[in-house]
Amino acid sequence: MATRKKKTDTAEISVVKGSHLTVTYNNGYPEKLEWDWDALVSEVRNACLKAESNIPATTDLETMKPNVKAKAATRQKKAKA
């Protein structure tokens, strides 16, 4: 007669740590999420500041890509009318 192998109750716990989130896995399933709010807020602020600093201050049509140039020219014509 065939017998079944006994299951062992060994819990495999692993921890994956990111820049602002730590995930604890138990037997391959996520069990606990821990946020580092200070790091997350700092990263978002830095991204916003970088994005705001790259906004062009002028709308020089000569340096724009063709599609953007056409849209900007159309907007200027509508604004004048």
SERO-4910 file (N, C-alpha, C, O; in steps of 0.05 Angstrom, whole numbers):
BEGIN
 pado doro    nc1    nc2    nc3   cac1   cac2   cac3    cc1    cc2    cc3    oc1    oc2    oc3
  Met    A     17    -23      0      0      0      0     18     25      0     38     26     14
  Ala    A     10     44    -16     26     69    -18     20     87      6     -3     89     15
  Thr    A     40    100     15     37    119     37     44    147     27     60    151      9
  Arg    A     32    166     40     37    194     33     60    204     49     65    196     72
  Lys    A     74    222     37     96    235     50     85    256     70     67    271     62
  Lys    A     95    257     94     86    276    113     95    304    105    118    308     97
  Lys    A     76    323    108     83    351    102     98    363    126     90    359    149
  Thr    A    118    378    120    133    391    141    122    419    144    115    432    124
  Asp    A    121    429    168    112    456    173    135    476    175    136    491    195
  Thr    A    152    476    156    173    496    156    164    520    141    158    519    117
  Ala    A    163    543    154    155    568    141    179    581    128    199    586    142
  Glu    A    177    586    103    198    600     88    191    629     88    173    638     74
  Ile    A    206    645    103    201    674    105    224    688     91    248    683     97
  Ser    A    217    706     73    237    722     60    228    751     60    205    758     61
  Val    A    248    769     60    243    798     61    255    811     37    279    807     31
  Val    A    239    827     23    249    842      0    247    871      6    225    881     11
  Lys    A    270    885      7    270    913     14    276    930    -10    296    926    -23
  Gly    A    258    949    -15    262    968    -37    269    995    -26    276    998     -3
  Ser    A    268   1016    -43    276   1042    -35    255   1054    -15    263   1069      3
  His    A    230   1048    -18    210   1059      1    188   1038      9    168   1046     20
  Leu    A    193   1013      2    173    992     10    188    966     17    206    958      2
  Thr    A    180    955     40    192    929     48    169    909     48    148    913     61
  Val    A    173    886     34    152    865     33    163    840     46    185    831     40
  Thr    A    147    829     65    154    804     78    137    782     66    112    784     67
  Tyr    A    150    761     56    136    739     44    137    715     63    157    710     76
  Asn    A    114    700     65    113    676     80    104    654     62     81    654     52
  Asn    A    122    634     56    117    612     38    109    623     10     92    611     -4
  Gly    A    122    644      1    118    655    -26     95    674    -29     91    685    -50
  Tyr    A     80    679     -7     57    698     -9     63    723      8     74    721     30
  Pro    A     57    746     -3     62    771     12     46    772     37     21    767     37
  Glu    A     59    777     59     45    777     85     44    805     98     24    812    111
  Lys    A     65    820     94     66    846    107     80    866     89    100    861     77
  Leu    A     67    890     88     79    913     73     86    935     92     69    943    109
  Glu    A    110    945     90    119    967    108    129    989     90    148    986     75
  Trp    A    115   1012     91    122   1035     75    142   1053     91    138   1057    115
  Asp    A    161   1063     77    179   1084     88    169   1111     76    178   1119     55
  Trp    A    151   1123     90    137   1147     80    156   1170     75    152   1185     56
  Asp    A    176   1173     92    195   1195     88    210   1192     61    213   1212     47
  Ala    A    219   1168     55    233   1164     30    214   1167      6    223   1178    -14
  Leu    A    190   1158      9    170   1161    -13    164   1190    -19    164   1198    -42
  Val    A    158   1205      2    152   1234     -2    176   1249    -13    173   1266    -30
  Ser    A    200   1242     -4    224   1255    -14    228   1249    -43    235   1267    -59
  Glu    A    223   1224    -51    226   1217    -79    206   1231    -97    213   1240   -119
  Val    A    181   1233    -88    161   1247   -103    167   1277   -106    164   1288   -127
  Arg    A    176   1289    -84    183   1318    -85    206   1323   -105    205   1342   -120
  Asn    A    226   1306   -104    249   1309   -122    240   1306   -151    249   1320   -169
  Ala    A    222   1287   -156    212   1283   -184    196   1307   -193    199   1316   -216
  Cys    A    180   1318   -175    164   1342   -183    182   1366   -188    178   1380   -208
  Leu    A    202   1370   -172    221   1392   -176    236   1389   -202    240   1408   -217
  Lys    A    244   1365   -208    258   1359   -233    240   1365   -257    249   1377   -277
  Ala    A    215   1356   -256    196   1359   -278    190   1389   -282    189   1398   -305
  Glu    A    187   1404   -260    182   1433   -263    205   1448   -274    202   1468   -287
  Ser    A    230   1439   -268    253   1453   -278    258   1449   -308    272   1464   -320
  Asn    A    246   1428   -320    249   1422   -348    228   1434   -366    229   1431   -390
  Ile    A    209   1449   -355    189   1462   -371    201   1486   -385    213   1503   -372
  Pro    A    198   1488   -411    210   1510   -426    194   1536   -419    170   1536   -417
  Ala    A    209   1558   -415    197   1583   -408    185   1597   -432    166   1613   -429
  Thr    A    196   1592   -456    186   1606   -480    174   1585   -499    179   1561   -496
  Thr    A    158   1595   -517    146   1578   -537    158   1585   -564    144   1596   -581
  Asp    A    183   1580   -567    198   1586   -592    191   1565   -612    198   1541   -609
  Leu    A    176   1572   -633    167   1553   -653    189   1540   -669    186   1518   -679
  Glu    A    212   1553   -672    233   1542   -688    247   1518   -675    257   1501   -690
  Thr    A    247   1516   -649    260   1494   -635    242   1471   -629    251   1451   -619
  Met    A    216   1474   -635    197   1453   -629    197   1431   -650    205   1435   -673
  Lys    A    187   1407   -643    183   1385   -662    160   1393   -680    143   1409   -673
  Pro    A    159   1382   -704    138   1390   -724    110   1387   -714     94   1406   -718
  Asn    A    103   1365   -701     75   1362   -692     68   1382   -670     46   1393   -670
  Val    A     86   1386   -652     82   1405   -630     81   1433   -641     65   1450   -632
  Lys    A     97   1439   -660     98   1465   -673     71   1472   -686     62   1494   -684
  Ala    A     59   1452   -700     34   1456   -713     12   1462   -693     -5   1479   -697
  Lys    A     12   1447   -671     -9   1451   -650     -6   1479   -637    -25   1493   -632
  Ala    A     19   1487   -632     24   1512   -619     16   1535   -637      5   1555   -628
  Ala    A     22   1532   -663     14   1553   -683    -16   1556   -684    -27   1578   -686
  Thr    A    -30   1533   -683    -60   1534   -684    -71   1547   -659    -90   1563   -661
  Arg    A    -59   1541   -636    -68   1554   -611    -64   1585   -612    -80   1600   -603
  Gln    A    -41   1593   -623    -35   1622   -625    -55   1636   -643    -63   1658   -638
  Lys    A    -62   1623   -665    -82   1634   -684   -109   1637   -671   -123   1657   -674
  Lys    A   -117   1617   -655   -143   1618   -641   -143   1639   -620   -163   1652   -615
  Ala    A   -120   1643   -607   -118   1663   -586   -120   1691   -597   -132   1709   -584
  Lys    A   -110   1695   -621   -110   1722   -633   -138   1729   -644   -146   1752   -644
  Ala    A   -153   1708   -652   -180   1713   -664   -201   1719   -644   -224   1723   -651
***
